[in-house]
Amino acid sequence: MKNEYDFSKGKKNPYAKMLKKQVTINLSTEVIVYFKEQAKETGIPYQTLINLYLMDCARSGKKLAITWY
């Protein structure tokens, strides 16, 4: 290994905008259980399934229909 490296001609990562951002979110136990069951069936981690579902909603422009009781 070199003692020093020259990064003066380095380029920004073009994929950096596509990286995920860590957030803290409170989810109901029912939601977590649902996605963990889906994870067992699909072999995909439940956090990934939640992200995929939310991404699908965002990309398709789904609107939440809320009924207040």
C-alpha positions as CSV (number, residue, x, y, z in Angstrom):
1,M,0.0,0.0,0.0
2,K,1.1,3.5,-0.7
3,N,1.6,6.0,2.2
4,E,-0.5,8.6,0.2
5,Y,-3.1,8.4,-2.6
6,D,-3.9,11.2,-5.0
7,F,-7.7,11.7,-5.2
8,S,-7.5,15.1,-7.0
9,K,-8.9,13.5,-10.2
10,G,-11.6,11.5,-8.3
11,K,-15.2,11.6,-9.4
12,K,-18.4,11.7,-7.3
13,N,-20.3,8.5,-7.1
14,P,-23.1,8.8,-9.7
15,Y,-25.2,6.3,-7.7
16,A,-25.0,8.3,-4.4
17,K,-28.4,9.8,-5.0
18,M,-30.0,6.3,-5.1
19,L,-28.6,5.3,-1.7
20,K,-31.0,4.6,1.1
21,K,-31.3,7.0,4.1
22,Q,-31.7,5.6,7.6
23,V,-34.8,6.9,9.5
24,T,-36.6,6.0,12.7
25,I,-40.2,5.1,12.3
26,N,-42.8,3.8,14.7
27,L,-44.9,1.0,13.2
28,S,-47.7,-0.9,14.8
29,T,-47.1,-4.5,15.9
30,E,-49.8,-5.6,13.4
31,V,-47.8,-4.1,10.5
32,I,-44.5,-5.6,11.7
33,V,-46.1,-9.1,12.1
34,Y,-47.6,-8.8,8.6
35,F,-44.4,-8.0,6.9
36,K,-42.4,-10.6,8.9
37,E,-44.9,-13.2,7.8
38,Q,-44.4,-12.0,4.2
39,A,-40.7,-12.2,4.7
40,K,-40.8,-15.8,5.7
41,E,-42.9,-16.7,2.6
42,T,-40.7,-14.8,0.2
43,G,-37.2,-15.1,1.8
44,I,-36.8,-11.3,1.5
45,P,-36.0,-9.3,4.8
46,Y,-39.1,-7.6,6.2
47,Q,-37.4,-4.2,6.1
48,T,-36.8,-4.6,2.4
49,L,-40.4,-5.6,1.8
50,I,-41.6,-2.5,3.6
51,N,-39.3,-0.3,1.5
52,L,-40.5,-2.0,-1.7
53,Y,-44.1,-1.5,-0.8
54,L,-43.6,2.2,0.1
55,M,-41.5,2.7,-3.1
56,D,-44.3,1.2,-5.1
57,C,-46.8,3.6,-3.5
58,A,-44.6,6.6,-4.1
59,R,-43.8,5.7,-7.8
60,S,-47.5,4.9,-8.7
61,G,-48.8,8.0,-6.8
62,K,-51.1,6.0,-4.6
63,K,-53.2,8.1,-2.2
64,L,-54.2,7.0,1.2
65,A,-57.9,6.7,1.7
66,I,-58.6,7.5,5.4
67,T,-61.9,7.0,7.2
68,W,-62.1,8.6,10.6
69,Y,-64.3,7.0,13.1
